[in-house]
Amino acid sequence: MSSTELITCDAGSESARLEVQEEIIVPPLNPRSLHQGSGQEILLIDDEPTILQIAAAMLKRLGYVPSCFESPEEAVEAFRANPDHYHLVITDMTMTGMRGDEVAAILRSLRPGIPIILATGYGSTIGDENASQMGFDLLLAKPYLMPSLAECVAEGLQKYRV
């Protein structure tokens, strides 16, 4: 299914807003086969705009509300301003300015029970055990696939509910 969507990730400030309009190809959604959200707020951090756009589009199609940040520092400040606003965090590991494990440590100091997913293209070299030791609850492979994203977010929300 091909559709044109305006993706707006609310980040709380005009400089951090991400607005894009482009063709997005997504598989048809079958609610019975994919976990669906119900408006939960997801803090999404990745310094690559295209990856951020794709993840945001998928999360929106799954029923979540992504708050998108290319800057890990801005994401931390938004979280610091209102840590209870977010239900879950998805962050990249290798970003300009701050690594994903540094982001996780800061967010955990502000709200210890927040579920944090590490999204990485290096999942096979990092592994679940190392991801856990670095402060992440779950590991999500990039490139994003709708079924794995849906499952990982649902697991994070259910298993690590505070």
C-alpha positions as CSV (number, residue, x, y, z in Angstrom):
1,M,0.0,0.0,0.0
2,S,1.5,3.3,-0.9
3,S,0.3,6.5,0.8
4,T,1.4,10.1,1.1
5,E,1.5,11.3,4.7
6,L,2.6,14.4,6.6
7,I,4.6,13.1,9.5
8,T,4.9,15.6,12.4
9,C,6.9,14.5,15.4
10,D,6.0,16.7,18.3
11,A,9.3,17.6,20.1
12,G,8.1,20.6,22.0
13,S,10.0,23.3,20.1
14,E,10.0,24.6,16.6
15,S,13.7,23.9,16.1
16,A,13.2,20.2,17.0
17,R,10.1,19.6,14.9
18,L,10.4,17.3,12.1
19,E,8.0,17.7,9.2
20,V,8.3,15.7,6.0
21,Q,6.0,14.9,3.2
22,E,7.0,12.0,0.9
23,E,5.9,8.6,-0.4
24,I,5.9,6.0,2.3
25,I,5.5,2.4,1.5
26,V,4.0,0.4,4.3
27,P,2.6,-3.1,4.4
28,P,-1.1,-3.5,5.0
29,L,-1.9,-3.6,8.7
30,N,-3.7,-6.6,10.0
31,P,-4.7,-5.8,13.6
32,R,-4.7,-9.5,14.4
33,S,-1.1,-10.0,13.3
34,L,0.5,-6.8,14.7
35,H,0.4,-5.3,18.2
36,Q,-1.3,-2.0,18.1
37,G,-0.8,1.0,20.3
38,S,-3.4,3.2,21.8
39,G,-1.8,6.6,21.8
40,Q,1.2,5.9,24.0
41,E,4.0,8.5,23.8
42,I,7.3,7.2,22.4
43,L,10.5,9.2,22.7
44,L,12.3,8.4,19.5
45,I,16.0,9.4,19.1
46,D,18.2,9.0,16.0
47,D,20.5,11.5,14.4
48,E,19.7,10.2,10.9
49,P,16.6,12.1,9.6
50,T,15.5,9.4,7.1
51,I,15.6,6.7,9.7
52,L,13.8,8.9,12.2
53,Q,11.1,9.6,9.6
54,I,10.6,5.9,8.7
55,A,10.4,4.9,12.4
56,A,8.0,7.7,13.1
57,A,5.7,6.8,10.2
58,M,5.7,3.2,11.4
59,L,4.9,4.1,15.0
60,K,2.1,6.4,13.9
61,R,0.6,3.6,11.8
62,L,0.8,1.3,14.8
63,G,-1.2,3.8,16.9
64,Y,1.7,5.4,18.9
65,V,2.6,9.1,19.2
66,P,6.3,9.5,18.5
67,S,8.2,12.5,19.8
68,C,11.2,12.7,17.5
69,F,14.7,14.1,18.1
70,E,17.7,14.1,15.9
71,S,19.7,15.6,18.8
72,P,20.2,13.3,21.8
73,E,20.9,16.3,24.0
74,E,17.5,17.9,23.0
75,A,15.8,14.6,23.7
76,V,17.3,14.4,27.2
77,E,16.2,18.0,27.9
78,A,12.6,17.2,26.7
79,F,12.6,14.1,28.9
80,R,14.0,16.0,31.9
81,A,11.3,18.6,31.5
82,N,8.5,16.0,31.8
83,P,9.8,12.4,32.5
84,D,6.4,11.0,33.1
85,H,5.1,12.1,29.7
86,Y,6.8,9.2,27.9
87,H,5.8,5.6,28.0
88,L,8.9,4.2,26.2
89,V,12.1,5.3,24.6
90,I,13.7,4.1,21.4
91,T,17.3,5.3,20.8
92,D,20.1,4.7,18.4
93,M,23.5,3.9,19.8
94,T,26.0,5.8,17.7
95,M,24.9,9.5,17.4
96,T,26.6,12.8,17.1
97,G,27.1,14.4,20.5
98,M,26.0,11.6,22.8
99,R,26.0,7.8,22.6
100,G,22.8,5.9,23.2
101,D,24.1,4.2,26.4
102,E,24.8,7.7,27.8
103,V,21.3,8.8,26.9
104,A,19.9,5.7,28.7
105,A,22.0,6.3,31.8
106,I,20.7,9.9,32.1
107,L,17.0,8.9,31.4
108,R,17.3,6.1,34.0
109,S,18.6,8.6,36.6
110,L,15.5,10.7,36.0
111,R,13.0,7.8,35.8
112,P,14.5,4.4,36.7
113,G,11.6,2.3,35.3
114,I,11.3,3.8,31.8
115,P,11.6,1.0,29.2
116,I,14.4,1.8,26.8
117,I,14.9,0.1,23.5
118,L,18.3,0.2,21.7
119,A,17.7,0.3,17.9
120,T,20.9,-0.6,16.0
121,G,22.2,-2.0,12.8
122,Y,24.9,-3.8,15.0
123,G,22.5,-6.0,16.9
124,S,24.3,-9.2,16.1
125,T,27.6,-7.8,17.5
126,I,26.0,-6.2,20.5
127,G,23.6,-9.0,21.6
128,D,20.8,-8.9,24.2
129,E,23.2,-9.5,27.1
130,N,25.5,-6.6,26.2
131,A,22.5,-4.4,25.5
132,S,21.2,-5.1,29.0
133,Q,24.5,-4.4,30.6
134,M,24.6,-1.1,28.8
135,G,21.2,-0.1,30.3
136,F,18.8,-1.1,27.6
137,D,15.7,-3.3,28.1
138,L,15.3,-4.6,24.6
139,L,17.3,-4.7,21.3
140,L,15.7,-3.8,18.0
141,A,17.4,-4.4,14.7
142,K,17.7,-1.9,12.0
143,P,16.6,-1.5,9.3
144,Y,13.1,-1.3,10.9
145,L,10.6,-3.9,9.9
146,M,7.0,-3.2,11.0
147,P,6.4,-6.6,12.7
148,S,9.6,-6.5,14.7
149,L,9.0,-2.8,15.7
150,A,5.4,-3.6,16.7
151,E,6.5,-6.6,18.8
152,C,9.4,-4.9,20.5
153,V,7.4,-1.8,21.5
154,A,4.5,-3.9,22.8
155,E,6.9,-6.1,24.8
156,G,8.6,-3.0,26.3
157,L,5.3,-1.5,27.3
158,Q,4.0,-4.7,28.8
159,K,7.0,-6.2,30.4
160,Y,8.6,-3.0,31.8
161,R,5.4,-1.3,32.8
162,V,6.0,1.0,35.9
